[in-house]
C-alpha cells in the first residue's frame, strides 16, 4: 500500500484539469508539482508535437516512461500525467508501483469543450479520434484506486476533493 508521502499521480483524459488542480494540490500539501508532459519536453529538448512528428506516439510513450523512471523513488510529489499515460500498461504499472493514482473523471463533452480553447494536442485532430481515444482509455482510468469528479468543479474544489479522499481512513 502506498505511503502518505508517496507521489500522487493525477490521471484522466485531456482537459480534466490535471495540471491546474495538481498545482493547487501541491501548493496545499507543500509538495513539489511536476507536469509530466513538461518534464518529457525538458528531458527530450523538443515539444510534444515535435516528438510525435518525428517519433510517433510510440516514441512519445517511450519518452514518457523514461520521465516516470526519472521520478522513481522521489517522495512528496504531485504529478499531472498526460491523458494517455495511465492508459498504457507500462505507464500504469509504473504509476501504481510508485504512488497513488487519482482519476479526474470528466465527461467527454466537457473534455471537448475544455480542449477547444487550450493548447494544440497532437491526438485531437478530429471528433471521431477524440471519441475513440476517450472510450478506449476509460477502462484503464477505471482501474485507478481513486476517483474524483472533475466536472463543474474549480481546480480548488478538485484539489480539496482529492485531499479529502486521500486522508480518509481507507485512502492511504
C-alpha beads as a LAMMPS data file, in Angstrom:
LAMMPS data file: protein, C-alpha beads

172 atoms
171 bonds

1 atom types
1 bond types

-500.0 500.0 xlo xhi
-500.0 500.0 ylo yhi
-500.0 500.0 zlo zhi

Masses

1 110.0

Atoms # bond

1 1 1 0.000 0.000 0.000
2 1 1 1.255 3.455 -0.851
3 1 1 2.582 5.640 1.922
4 1 1 1.291 9.088 2.760
5 1 1 4.318 10.811 1.220
6 1 1 4.373 8.706 -1.956
7 1 1 3.661 10.636 -5.149
8 1 1 0.095 11.434 -6.134
9 1 1 -0.480 10.930 -9.856
10 1 1 -3.397 12.760 -11.426
11 1 1 -4.696 10.826 -14.390
12 1 1 -7.576 11.298 -16.789
13 1 1 -8.496 12.499 -20.216
14 1 1 -7.211 15.688 -21.774
15 1 1 -8.942 18.726 -20.351
16 1 1 -9.739 17.117 -16.981
17 1 1 -7.705 19.788 -15.208
18 1 1 -4.841 17.608 -14.038
19 1 1 -2.183 20.304 -14.366
20 1 1 -4.166 23.157 -12.833
21 1 1 -5.695 21.133 -9.988
22 1 1 -2.341 19.404 -9.478
23 1 1 -0.557 22.702 -8.937
24 1 1 -3.225 23.729 -6.404
25 1 1 -2.988 20.368 -4.630
26 1 1 0.811 20.511 -4.459
27 1 1 0.689 24.014 -3.013
28 1 1 -1.834 22.954 -0.354
29 1 1 0.255 19.927 0.596
30 1 1 3.541 21.830 0.496
31 1 1 4.815 19.329 -2.082
32 1 1 6.544 19.770 -5.434
33 1 1 4.459 19.751 -8.613
34 1 1 5.515 18.014 -11.819
35 1 1 3.690 18.234 -15.131
36 1 1 4.786 15.013 -16.817
37 1 1 4.360 16.426 -20.343
38 1 1 6.610 19.373 -19.447
39 1 1 9.170 17.025 -17.939
40 1 1 9.170 14.970 -21.141
41 1 1 9.729 18.134 -23.208
42 1 1 12.558 19.300 -20.938
43 1 1 14.298 15.939 -20.979
44 1 1 13.823 15.413 -24.736
45 1 1 14.548 19.068 -25.596
46 1 1 11.591 19.045 -28.022
47 1 1 7.903 19.887 -27.917
48 1 1 5.378 17.088 -27.702
49 1 1 4.225 17.920 -31.229
50 1 1 7.843 17.550 -32.447
51 1 1 8.228 14.212 -30.640
52 1 1 5.007 12.934 -32.231
53 1 1 6.028 14.224 -35.670
54 1 1 9.468 12.625 -35.578
55 1 1 8.982 9.523 -33.407
56 1 1 5.237 8.906 -33.449
57 1 1 3.125 8.041 -30.459
58 1 1 5.337 5.061 -29.644
59 1 1 8.386 7.323 -29.367
60 1 1 6.458 9.705 -27.144
61 1 1 5.319 6.864 -24.878
62 1 1 8.933 5.688 -24.503
63 1 1 9.999 9.223 -23.560
64 1 1 7.129 9.332 -21.078
65 1 1 8.307 6.070 -19.474
66 1 1 11.834 7.476 -19.179
67 1 1 10.409 10.544 -17.438
68 1 1 8.492 8.327 -14.996
69 1 1 11.670 6.354 -14.335
70 1 1 13.466 9.636 -13.662
71 1 1 10.905 10.387 -10.919
72 1 1 11.084 6.918 -9.377
73 1 1 11.945 6.901 -5.699
74 1 1 11.014 10.526 -5.121
75 1 1 8.501 11.486 -2.485
76 1 1 6.128 14.364 -1.818
77 1 1 5.297 14.989 -5.477
78 1 1 2.023 15.718 -7.222
79 1 1 2.386 14.605 -10.835
80 1 1 -0.060 15.596 -13.565
81 1 1 0.107 12.855 -16.190
82 1 1 -0.702 13.107 -19.854
83 1 1 -4.085 11.781 -20.934
84 1 1 -2.646 8.520 -22.253
85 1 1 -0.053 7.780 -19.592
86 1 1 -2.241 5.578 -17.402
87 1 1 -3.940 4.039 -20.443
88 1 1 -0.627 2.424 -21.407
89 1 1 0.043 -0.790 -19.428
90 1 1 3.683 0.091 -18.755
91 1 1 2.819 3.606 -17.629
92 1 1 0.016 2.305 -15.418
93 1 1 2.364 -0.269 -13.887
94 1 1 4.995 2.318 -13.058
95 1 1 2.472 4.742 -11.601
96 1 1 0.808 2.096 -9.446
97 1 1 4.205 0.932 -8.168
98 1 1 5.394 4.464 -7.378
99 1 1 2.388 6.081 -5.723
100 1 1 -1.349 6.749 -5.764
101 1 1 -3.294 7.331 -8.964
102 1 1 -6.314 9.633 -8.791
103 1 1 -8.601 9.668 -11.817
104 1 1 -10.086 13.082 -12.547
105 1 1 -13.297 11.914 -14.138
106 1 1 -14.686 14.292 -16.750
107 1 1 -17.446 13.517 -19.287
108 1 1 -16.404 13.549 -22.941
109 1 1 -18.484 16.616 -23.848
110 1 1 -16.835 18.659 -21.091
111 1 1 -13.379 17.465 -22.140
112 1 1 -14.004 18.505 -25.750
113 1 1 -15.233 21.912 -24.646
114 1 1 -12.200 22.491 -22.416
115 1 1 -9.702 21.302 -25.045
116 1 1 -11.161 23.521 -27.768
117 1 1 -9.629 26.627 -26.234
118 1 1 -6.418 25.085 -24.908
119 1 1 -3.025 24.311 -26.430
120 1 1 -2.673 22.138 -29.516
121 1 1 -2.929 18.452 -28.683
122 1 1 -1.447 16.087 -31.278
123 1 1 -4.020 13.331 -30.697
124 1 1 -7.060 15.599 -31.037
125 1 1 -7.266 16.088 -34.763
126 1 1 -10.934 15.240 -35.325
127 1 1 -14.154 14.422 -33.474
128 1 1 -14.078 10.695 -34.264
129 1 1 -10.496 10.433 -32.986
130 1 1 -11.380 12.252 -29.750
131 1 1 -14.345 9.968 -29.073
132 1 1 -12.340 6.855 -29.894
133 1 1 -9.486 7.884 -27.600
134 1 1 -11.819 8.747 -24.750
135 1 1 -13.687 5.449 -24.894
136 1 1 -10.525 3.390 -25.377
137 1 1 -8.925 4.961 -22.280
138 1 1 -11.909 4.683 -19.924
139 1 1 -11.240 1.053 -18.911
140 1 1 -7.719 1.988 -17.811
141 1 1 -8.848 5.094 -15.949
142 1 1 -11.436 2.993 -14.114
143 1 1 -8.595 0.862 -12.729
144 1 1 -7.244 3.791 -10.728
145 1 1 -7.635 3.241 -6.994
146 1 1 -9.109 6.729 -6.509
147 1 1 -11.650 8.737 -8.495
148 1 1 -12.715 12.384 -8.244
149 1 1 -15.478 14.079 -10.223
150 1 1 -13.927 16.970 -12.155
151 1 1 -16.986 18.299 -13.968
152 1 1 -18.459 21.608 -12.764
153 1 1 -15.658 21.986 -10.229
154 1 1 -12.959 24.603 -9.883
155 1 1 -9.330 23.459 -9.590
156 1 1 -9.522 24.405 -5.897
157 1 1 -12.590 22.200 -5.422
158 1 1 -10.927 19.298 -7.234
159 1 1 -7.804 19.658 -5.071
160 1 1 -9.993 19.724 -1.960
161 1 1 -11.819 16.574 -3.067
162 1 1 -8.505 14.810 -3.614
163 1 1 -7.246 15.832 -0.180
164 1 1 -10.457 14.602 1.451
165 1 1 -10.241 11.325 -0.438
166 1 1 -6.596 10.681 0.389
167 1 1 -6.863 11.475 4.087
168 1 1 -9.931 9.277 4.562
169 1 1 -9.245 6.218 6.775
170 1 1 -9.082 3.905 3.747
171 1 1 -7.453 6.433 1.403
172 1 1 -3.821 5.933 2.244

Bonds

1 1 1 2
2 1 2 3
3 1 3 4
4 1 4 5
5 1 5 6
6 1 6 7
7 1 7 8
8 1 8 9
9 1 9 10
10 1 10 11
11 1 11 12
12 1 12 13
13 1 13 14
14 1 14 15
15 1 15 16
16 1 16 17
17 1 17 18
18 1 18 19
19 1 19 20
20 1 20 21
21 1 21 22
22 1 22 23
23 1 23 24
24 1 24 25
25 1 25 26
26 1 26 27
27 1 27 28
28 1 28 29
29 1 29 30
30 1 30 31
31 1 31 32
32 1 32 33
33 1 33 34
34 1 34 35
35 1 35 36
36 1 36 37
37 1 37 38
38 1 38 39
39 1 39 40
40 1 40 41
41 1 41 42
42 1 42 43
43 1 43 44
44 1 44 45
45 1 45 46
46 1 46 47
47 1 47 48
48 1 48 49
49 1 49 50
50 1 50 51
51 1 51 52
52 1 52 53
53 1 53 54
54 1 54 55
55 1 55 56
56 1 56 57
57 1 57 58
58 1 58 59
59 1 59 60
60 1 60 61
61 1 61 62
62 1 62 63
63 1 63 64
64 1 64 65
65 1 65 66
66 1 66 67
67 1 67 68
68 1 68 69
69 1 69 70
70 1 70 71
71 1 71 72
72 1 72 73
73 1 73 74
74 1 74 75
75 1 75 76
76 1 76 77
77 1 77 78
78 1 78 79
79 1 79 80
80 1 80 81
81 1 81 82
82 1 82 83
83 1 83 84
84 1 84 85
85 1 85 86
86 1 86 87
87 1 87 88
88 1 88 89
89 1 89 90
90 1 90 91
91 1 91 92
92 1 92 93
93 1 93 94
94 1 94 95
95 1 95 96
96 1 96 97
97 1 97 98
98 1 98 99
99 1 99 100
100 1 100 101
101 1 101 102
102 1 102 103
103 1 103 104
104 1 104 105
105 1 105 106
106 1 106 107
107 1 107 108
108 1 108 109
109 1 109 110
110 1 110 111
111 1 111 112
112 1 112 113
113 1 113 114
114 1 114 115
115 1 115 116
116 1 116 117
117 1 117 118
118 1 118 119
119 1 119 120
120 1 120 121
121 1 121 122
122 1 122 123
123 1 123 124
124 1 124 125
125 1 125 126
126 1 126 127
127 1 127 128
128 1 128 129
129 1 129 130
130 1 130 131
131 1 131 132
132 1 132 133
133 1 133 134
134 1 134 135
135 1 135 136
136 1 136 137
137 1 137 138
138 1 138 139
139 1 139 140
140 1 140 141
141 1 141 142
142 1 142 143
143 1 143 144
144 1 144 145
145 1 145 146
146 1 146 147
147 1 147 148
148 1 148 149
149 1 149 150
150 1 150 151
151 1 151 152
152 1 152 153
153 1 153 154
154 1 154 155
155 1 155 156
156 1 156 157
157 1 157 158
158 1 158 159
159 1 159 160
160 1 160 161
161 1 161 162
162 1 162 163
163 1 163 164
164 1 164 165
165 1 165 166
166 1 166 167
167 1 167 168
168 1 168 169
169 1 169 170
170 1 170 171
171 1 171 172
